[in-house]
């Protein structure tokens, strides 16, 4: 899931070298922390958060296969 978020975020931003994703796991959940440059925050979040919600939906769909829950935060 970490790789999925990283690929999607790098495709959206201008400064792809400043995209970092950290992942922490428990038995039933995964927490992802997406960090991008401050100039790219708007591109990752999108109007009214639509792009961020789309990324979260894709990651949650991938997590269903493993029977896990996913929580994703976006920081600059």
N, C-alpha and C positions, 0 to 999 in steps of 0.2 A: 504494500500500500504506500509505503514511503516513496518508492520509485515512481508510482503513478502520479502522486501529487507533485513530485519534482519535475517530471516530464511536462505535465500540464502547465505548471507555473512558469517554467522556462520558455514555453511556447508563447506565453502571454506578455512577458515583460521585455523591457529594453536592456536591462542590466542582468543578464542571465547568470553572470558570475557571482552575483550577490544573492542568489536564491539558495536557501538552506532549509532542510527539513529534518527535524529530529523526531524520533519515535520512541515512546515508552509503552510497554505492554504489561498487561496482567493476563490472567487466564481467560477472562471473558471480555476484555476491552482493550482498545488501542487508543493512545492519545498522540496526535500529530501536531507539531508546532511548525508552521510555515513562516519563514522570515524572508522578507524582500526589502529592496531599497525603498526609501521613502517616496521617491519619484514614481515608483511602480505600484504603490498601494491602490490607487484608483483603478488601475488596469486589472488587478487581481480581484478586487471587490466588485467592480462593475456598478452600473446604475441600480440603485436600490438593493444592492447585494446580490444581484442575479447570477453573476459569474461565480462568486464565492459559494452560493447555494448549489450551483450546478456541480462544482468541484466536490462539495460535500456529498451530494447525491451519488456521484460516481464512486467515491471512496466507500460510502455505505453499502452500495451494491456489491462492490468487491469483497467487503467484509462479511456479507451474508453467507458466502461460500464457506467461511471458516467458523461461522456461528458466533461472531463477535460483534461488539458495538464499537463505533468509532466516534471520536470527538476531535475536531480540528480547530485550531486557533490560528489567526493570521496576525503577525506582528511586523513592525518595521525596524 
